[in-house]
Amino acid sequence: MSRLVPAPDALVGKRFDVAVAKMLGISRAKAADLIETGQARILERDIAKSGALQAGDVVEFNLVEERTEPEPVCDDMAIVYEDDDIVVVDKPVGVAAHASAGWTGPTVLGSLLQRGVHITSYGAAGRQGIVSRLDVGTSGLMLVCKSDLAYVEMRRQFAEHEVVKTYHALVQGGLKEDRATIEAPIGRAKVSDFRFCVTPSGKPAITHWDVMERFGSEATLVSVNLETGRTHQIRVHFSSIGHPLVGDPMYGANPVLAAELGLDRQWLHAMKLEFRHPRTHVWTTVSSRYPADLAHALDLMRERHASAE
């Protein structure tokens, strides 16, 4: 669980690592490690450990707790591509990208390591090899780096938006256009530590979408390409235009429709990754298929639409 703490007046102007050390009663070296691994950060702005704490800053602590029991392994997580540099998995719903405070379920990283897959040591502790993530409630393709060379190059490709990430999403309502772009900054919602929203103070976020299939005024199946990779970006952006993802009550979806389609999570799947291989530079495409719960919900949606016509 994350914890939000307003910057104490007595620590305003201090180095961030010094402030964190004093706030938690730990050594400066330990504080620096928490900052480097993302377990201590400032909301709404990036800051190095040597940066100064400012008045009005809110510090978020997301401390990774030591697990008292071994992490469960996700045995049904398929590996769809692997070589000496990278591994691409088809992440099931209910699996986190990596360990975090309060999470006791399986993770992509932990499951790969326990299966004997070598992962680079590059990256933050507990998140090594990971250059992009998927939410626990989102299924689909996720790339993890096995070699140091791959980590450096793929982190650059993701950061510079060179990787083409294609998602399929079922959104509520009938979208008026066949294709469009949503460009709106996303930041953390003040009403909750876990929700995000469109806000002028957020980070830039760009979502492109194309209609694939229409179900009258009830729902629309879309193909989505992300130019940026903000937390909950697809969910927030479609909710902001009045079309939340089916099965996503956190962002305004109708729970009755979700129940009728047998969904207990948002209808969202990471379908395709396209990138230049970090070593060979060959353009590489990896594709996925809908998992059973999303395929079943889509079939029911098609039946509903056919019977209504």
C-alpha positions in Angstrom: 0.0 0.0 0.0 1.3 3.5 -0.8 1.4 6.2 1.8 1.3 10.0 1.0 3.1 12.4 3.3 3.1 16.2 2.8 6.6 17.7 2.9 7.4 18.7 6.5 8.2 22.4 6.8 11.4 21.6 8.6 12.7 19.6 5.7 11.8 22.0 2.8 14.9 22.9 1.0 16.8 19.8 2.1 18.1 17.2 -0.4 15.5 14.6 -1.1 17.5 11.7 0.2 18.3 13.6 3.4 14.6 14.4 3.8 13.5 10.8 3.2 16.1 9.5 5.7 14.8 11.9 8.4 11.1 11.1 7.6 11.6 7.4 7.9 14.4 7.3 10.5 16.8 5.4 8.2 20.3 5.9 6.8 20.9 8.3 3.9 22.2 5.3 1.9 19.0 3.4 2.5 16.9 6.5 1.6 18.9 6.8 -1.7 18.1 3.2 -2.5 14.4 3.8 -1.9 14.5 6.7 -4.3 16.4 4.9 -6.9 14.0 1.9 -6.8 10.9 4.2 -7.0 9.7 3.3 -3.4 10.0 7.0 -2.4 9.1 9.7 -4.9 7.4 13.1 -5.3 3.9 13.2 -6.7 3.5 15.1 -10.0 7.2 15.8 -10.6 10.4 14.0 -11.1 13.2 14.5 -8.6 16.7 13.1 -8.2 18.0 12.1 -4.8 20.1 15.3 -4.8 17.1 17.5 -5.7 15.6 19.8 -3.1 12.3 19.2 -1.4 9.9 22.1 -2.1 7.0 23.5 -0.1 3.8 21.9 -1.2 5.5 18.6 -2.3 3.8 15.4 -1.4 6.1 12.4 -0.9 4.7 9.0 -1.8 6.2 6.0 0.0 5.5 2.6 -1.7 7.7 0.4 0.4 8.2 -3.2 -0.8 7.7 -5.5 2.2 9.6 -8.7 2.7 7.3 -11.6 1.9 6.9 -14.1 4.7 5.9 -16.8 2.2 7.4 -17.7 -1.2 5.8 -15.9 -4.1 3.4 -18.1 -6.0 4.5 -19.0 -9.6 2.2 -18.4 -12.5 2.5 -21.7 -14.4 0.0 -20.8 -17.1 1.9 -17.6 -18.2 2.9 -18.4 -21.8 6.2 -17.4 -23.3 5.5 -16.3 -26.8 9.0 -15.2 -27.8 12.4 -15.8 -26.3 16.1 -15.5 -27.3 19.3 -14.7 -25.5 18.3 -11.0 -25.1 14.6 -10.7 -24.5 11.6 -12.7 -23.4 8.0 -11.8 -24.2 5.3 -13.3 -22.1 1.5 -13.4 -22.5 0.6 -12.1 -19.0 -2.7 -13.5 -17.6 -5.0 -11.2 -15.6 -4.2 -11.3 -11.9 -0.4 -11.3 -12.3 1.6 -8.2 -11.4 4.6 -7.0 -13.4 6.8 -7.1 -10.3 6.6 -7.2 -6.5 5.2 -4.2 -4.7 3.9 -3.3 -1.2 0.8 -5.3 -0.3 0.8 -7.6 -3.3 0.9 -11.3 -2.4 0.1 -12.8 -5.8 2.4 -14.0 -8.6 4.5 -11.6 -10.7 5.9 -11.7 -14.2 9.5 -11.2 -12.9 9.2 -13.7 -10.1 7.6 -16.4 -12.2 10.3 -16.1 -14.9 13.1 -16.2 -12.3 11.6 -19.2 -10.6 11.3 -21.0 -14.0 15.0 -20.6 -14.4 14.9 -17.8 -17.0 18.0 -15.6 -16.8 17.2 -11.9 -16.3 19.6 -9.0 -16.5 20.6 -7.3 -13.2 20.1 -3.9 -14.8 17.1 -2.0 -13.4 15.8 -1.2 -10.0 15.9 -3.8 -7.3 12.9 -6.1 -7.6 12.2 -4.7 -11.1 15.3 -5.7 -13.0 14.9 -6.3 -16.7 11.5 -4.6 -16.8 11.2 -1.7 -19.3 7.4 -1.5 -19.5 4.5 -2.8 -17.4 0.9 -3.9 -17.6 -1.6 -3.5 -14.8 -2.6 -6.5 -12.7 -6.1 -6.3 -14.3 -4.8 -6.1 -17.9 -3.7 -9.2 -19.8 -1.4 -9.5 -22.8 2.1 -9.1 -24.1 4.9 -7.8 -21.9 8.6 -7.7 -22.7 11.4 -8.4 -20.2 15.1 -8.0 -20.9 17.5 -10.9 -20.3 20.8 -9.2 -21.4 22.3 -5.9 -20.3 22.5 -4.8 -23.9 18.8 -5.4 -24.4 17.8 -3.5 -21.2 19.7 -0.4 -22.3 18.4 -0.5 -25.9 14.8 -1.5 -25.1 14.5 1.1 -22.3 15.6 3.7 -24.9 13.1 2.4 -27.5 10.2 2.5 -25.0 11.2 6.0 -23.7 11.4 7.4 -27.2 8.1 5.8 -28.2 9.7 3.7 -30.9 7.9 0.6 -29.8 4.4 0.1 -31.3 2.1 -1.1 -28.6 -1.4 -2.3 -29.9 -4.2 -3.0 -27.5 -7.8 -4.1 -28.1 -10.5 -2.7 -25.8 -14.2 -2.9 -25.6 -15.6 0.4 -24.6 -19.1 1.4 -23.6 -21.4 3.3 -26.0 -21.1 3.9 -29.7 -18.1 6.0 -30.6 -19.1 8.7 -33.1 -15.9 8.6 -35.2 -14.2 5.6 -36.8 -10.8 6.8 -35.7 -9.4 9.6 -33.5 -6.7 10.6 -31.1 -7.1 11.5 -27.4 -4.4 13.9 -26.2 -4.9 14.9 -22.6 -2.4 15.0 -19.6 -2.9 12.3 -16.9 -2.1 12.7 -13.2 -3.0 11.1 -9.9 -6.6 11.8 -8.8 -6.7 13.7 -5.5 -9.7 11.7 -4.3 -7.8 8.4 -4.3 -4.2 7.0 -4.2 -5.1 4.4 -6.9 -7.1 6.4 -9.5 -5.8 8.6 -12.2 -7.5 11.4 -14.1 -7.1 13.9 -16.9 -5.6 17.0 -15.3 -3.7 20.1 -16.5 -0.9 19.3 -14.0 -0.5 15.7 -15.3 2.1 14.2 -17.7 1.5 14.3 -21.5 -0.5 11.3 -22.8 -1.5 10.5 -26.3 -3.9 7.6 -27.3 -4.8 6.7 -30.9 -7.8 4.5 -31.6 -9.6 2.8 -34.6 -13.0 1.2 -34.5 -12.9 -2.6 -35.3 -16.5 -3.6 -34.6 -19.6 -1.8 -33.5 -22.4 -3.0 -31.2 -25.0 -0.3 -31.8 -25.2 2.2 -28.9 -24.1 -0.3 -26.3 -20.4 -0.9 -27.0 -17.5 -0.5 -29.5 -14.5 -2.7 -30.0 -11.4 -0.6 -30.8 -7.7 -1.1 -31.6 -5.6 1.2 -29.6 -2.0 2.5 -30.1 -0.3 4.3 -27.3 2.2 7.0 -28.1 2.9 7.4 -24.3 2.7 4.9 -21.5 1.0 6.5 -18.5 -0.6 4.4 -15.7 -4.2 3.5 -16.6 -3.8 5.6 -19.8 -6.4 3.7 -21.9 -8.8 3.5 -19.1 -8.6 7.1 -18.1 -8.6 8.5 -21.7 -11.7 6.6 -22.8 -13.5 7.4 -19.5 -12.7 11.1 -20.1 -14.6 11.1 -23.4 -17.6 9.3 -21.9 -16.8 5.8 -23.0 -15.2 3.8 -20.1 -14.0 0.3 -20.8 -16.6 -2.4 -20.3 -16.0 -4.0 -16.9 -14.1 -1.1 -15.4 -16.4 0.4 -12.7 -13.4 2.3 -11.2 -13.6 4.6 -14.2 -17.4 4.7 -14.6 -18.4 1.5 -16.4 -21.8 0.0 -16.0 -21.5 -3.0 -13.6 -24.8 -4.5 -14.8 -23.4 -4.8 -18.4 -20.1 -6.4 -17.0 -22.1 -8.9 -15.0 -24.2 -9.8 -18.0 -21.1 -10.4 -20.0 -19.4 -12.5 -17.2 -16.6 -9.9 -16.7 -14.9 -9.2 -13.4 -12.2 -6.9 -14.9 -11.8 -4.3 -17.7 -12.1 -5.6 -21.3 -8.5 -4.7 -22.3 -5.8 -6.9 -23.8 -2.2 -6.0 -25.0 -2.4 -7.7 -28.5 0.8 -6.8 -30.3 4.3 -5.5 -29.7 6.4 -4.2 -32.6 10.1 -3.2 -32.1 13.6 -3.3 -33.4 15.4 -6.3 -31.9 18.0 -4.8 -29.5 20.9 -6.8 -31.0 20.0 -7.5 -34.6 17.9 -4.3 -35.2 15.5 -6.5 -37.2 11.9 -5.2 -37.0 10.1 -7.8 -34.8 6.4 -8.4 -34.3 4.9 -10.5 -31.5 1.2 -11.1 -31.4 -1.3 -12.6 -28.9 -4.9 -13.9 -28.8 -7.8 -13.0 -26.6 -7.9 -14.9 -23.3 -11.0 -17.0 -22.5 -12.9 -14.5 -20.4 -12.5 -11.7 -22.9 -13.4 -13.9 -25.9 -16.5 -15.2 -24.1 -17.6 -11.7 -23.2 -17.1 -10.6 -26.8 -19.1 -13.6 -28.1 -22.0 -12.6 -25.7 -21.8 -9.0 -26.9 -22.1 -10.2 -30.5 -25.1 -12.4 -29.6 -26.8 -9.5 -27.8 -26.3 -7.2 -30.8 -27.5 -9.8 -33.3 -30.7 -10.4 -31.3 -31.4 -6.7 -31.0 -31.3 -6.1 -34.7 
